[in-house]
Amino acid sequence: MGALTAEGHPAAPQIAQVALVDLEGLADAVAAMVGGTVTIEDVQSRVLASSSTHEDVDELRRRTILGRRVPPSTVAALRETGFFPCAVGFGGCGSPPG
């Protein structure tokens, strides 16, 4: 598998070694880079993978991981603020509400 890239930039070394079919590995690599728990979700906000590091996880992420989907109230808030189109377009939209 090729390296994951965004907008023509090479992937960070931690991510370049992860096969693109290994979502758990990708979540762990990103979590190591950002120093926090990571979830990877589909377009219906269902959890496809989460990092294995769960120290200091916030309540919303804990509920998302345990429920295997983002809570509906959070999805509604993300839609209302325009976060989804921004995140999909890599538009530098900052942090989601919460």
Buried (B, 14 or more C-beta within 10 A) or exposed (E): EEEBEEEEEEBBEBBEEBEEEBBBBBBBBBBBEEEBBBBBBEEEBEBEBBBEBEEEBEEBBEBBBEEEBBEEEBBEBBEEEEBBEBBEEEEEBEEBEE
